[in-house]
Each structure stands twice: as C-alpha cells, then as structure tokens.
Amino acid sequence: MRELFATLGLDPEKETLGRRICRHKADGLVQAMEMALAEGGPGAAELVAAESVVEAETKDHLNWELIGEVAKQLPADERKAVKAAHDEVEDEEDEHLYHTTGWTRELWIDSLGLPAVLPPPEEEKDVKTAIGAARAKQARKELLPKKKAAAA
C-alpha cells in the first residue's frame, strides 16, 4: 500500500476518519482479548483472539475487493497501478480469510468438547478459493482422528 500511495501521490501518514475508526476497532479487539484472558483464561483468550483475527481478515478481504472495484473506474495510469497492487495480494487475502475461519471453527468445536480437526482442513489442503474452503469444510469429518470420529 505504501508503494501504491507513493505512485498515486498520496500521503500514507495522513490521519483520516477511516484510519481513526480502524484504530479504535483494533483497540477494541485487543481489549476483548485482554478481557477474555483476565476473566476466562488462556482458552477463552485463544478463542477471542481467533475471532478477532477473522473479523480483521474479513474487513481486510472486503477492502481489497473494494480496491479491485475502484480500480476499474480509474484513469488508465492509476488503474494500472491499483490493479497491479490488487492482483499482487488478492489470492493471499483470500487464503488468510479461509485459513483463519477454519482455525476459529475448529478451535470452537474443540472448546465445546467435540471432535475437531487441528490444524483445520483449510490449512492442511492449503485452501486459496471459496470453493476450496467449502470442500475442505465438507471433508473435515474424514480428517477427524479415528478414535474421536467414532464418538461423533
């Protein structure tokens, strides 16, 4: 983003309302993790941290989708620069969202005393697409440890 800002002549240090809101939300996620640790212990903190990462990755994923849409409306020179930045990270952002969602789901399942797949199938199958994430989620029963699968 810093390279893109430089290319577009934007100030990456400019304090904007959006930046302040983002910082406020991030502070809230950190406070939630600290609260969970203080009042619920390490297990609760792990779950809240996992959920916080999914929330942040979901917003990050949306932001990159929006950047891709904005790029389509820009003049040619700017469009080229924004599209290049978007294309460079798009697959990685998808992967982050699917993997963190899988981890959070399996950590919650485990915390409920149910058979979980850790690491999650999204991680084991190195999922990079929504279709891959759906397939990995469907295949999780096959990946359960045999002794736990019998209890399921």
GIPE-V688794 format. One record per pair of residues at least 12 apart in sequence whose ideal C-beta (glycine too) atoms are under 8 Angstrom apart, sorted by the first residue. I is the first residue (numbers start at 1). GAP is how many residues later the second one is. D is the distance in Angstrom with one decimal. If there is no record, write none. Layout:
BEGIN
i | gap | d
I | GAP | D
I | GAP | D
END
This chain:
BEGIN
i | gap | d
1 | 84 | 7.2
3 | 82 | 7.3
4 | 77 | 6.1
4 | 78 | 6.6
4 | 81 | 4.4
7 | 74 | 4.6
8 | 70 | 6.2
8 | 73 | 6.5
8 | 74 | 7.7
26 | 30 | 7.4
29 | 23 | 4.0
29 | 26 | 6.7
29 | 27 | 6.9
30 | 22 | 7.9
32 | 16 | 5.3
32 | 20 | 6.5
33 | 12 | 5.6
33 | 15 | 5.1
33 | 16 | 5.0
33 | 19 | 6.1
35 | 13 | 7.8
36 | 12 | 3.9
36 | 13 | 7.8
43 | 68 | 6.2
46 | 61 | 6.3
47 | 57 | 7.6
47 | 60 | 5.8
47 | 61 | 6.3
47 | 64 | 6.0
50 | 50 | 7.1
50 | 53 | 5.8
50 | 54 | 4.1
50 | 57 | 5.3
50 | 58 | 8.0
51 | 53 | 5.8
53 | 47 | 4.9
53 | 51 | 7.5
54 | 43 | 7.7
54 | 46 | 5.0
54 | 47 | 5.6
54 | 50 | 5.1
57 | 36 | 7.7
57 | 39 | 4.9
57 | 40 | 4.7
57 | 43 | 5.0
57 | 44 | 7.9
58 | 39 | 6.3
60 | 33 | 6.1
60 | 36 | 7.2
60 | 37 | 7.8
61 | 32 | 5.2
61 | 33 | 7.0
61 | 35 | 7.5
61 | 36 | 4.7
64 | 22 | 6.4
64 | 25 | 6.4
64 | 26 | 6.1
64 | 29 | 4.8
67 | 15 | 6.4
67 | 18 | 7.3
67 | 19 | 5.2
68 | 15 | 7.6
68 | 18 | 4.7
68 | 22 | 7.0
70 | 12 | 6.7
71 | 12 | 4.6
71 | 15 | 5.8
91 | 37 | 5.8
94 | 34 | 6.0
94 | 35 | 6.5
94 | 36 | 7.5
95 | 31 | 7.8
95 | 32 | 6.9
95 | 33 | 4.9
98 | 24 | 5.0
98 | 29 | 4.7
98 | 30 | 7.4
98 | 31 | 7.8
98 | 32 | 7.5
98 | 34 | 7.2
98 | 35 | 4.0
98 | 38 | 7.8
99 | 21 | 7.5
99 | 23 | 5.1
99 | 24 | 5.5
99 | 28 | 6.8
101 | 21 | 7.1
101 | 32 | 7.2
102 | 18 | 3.4
102 | 19 | 6.5
102 | 20 | 3.3
102 | 21 | 6.2
102 | 25 | 7.4
102 | 31 | 7.3
102 | 34 | 6.8
102 | 35 | 7.3
103 | 16 | 7.3
103 | 17 | 5.5
103 | 19 | 7.8
103 | 20 | 7.0
105 | 15 | 6.8
105 | 32 | 7.7
106 | 12 | 5.4
106 | 13 | 7.8
106 | 14 | 4.4
106 | 34 | 7.9
114 | 38 | 7.3
115 | 29 | 4.8
115 | 30 | 7.0
115 | 33 | 3.6
115 | 34 | 6.3
115 | 36 | 6.4
115 | 37 | 5.1
116 | 28 | 7.9
117 | 23 | 5.0
117 | 26 | 4.6
117 | 27 | 5.9
120 | 16 | 7.5
120 | 20 | 7.4
121 | 15 | 3.8
121 | 16 | 6.8
121 | 18 | 5.6
121 | 19 | 5.0
121 | 22 | 5.4
122 | 14 | 4.7
122 | 15 | 7.5
124 | 12 | 7.8
124 | 19 | 7.0
125 | 14 | 7.7
END
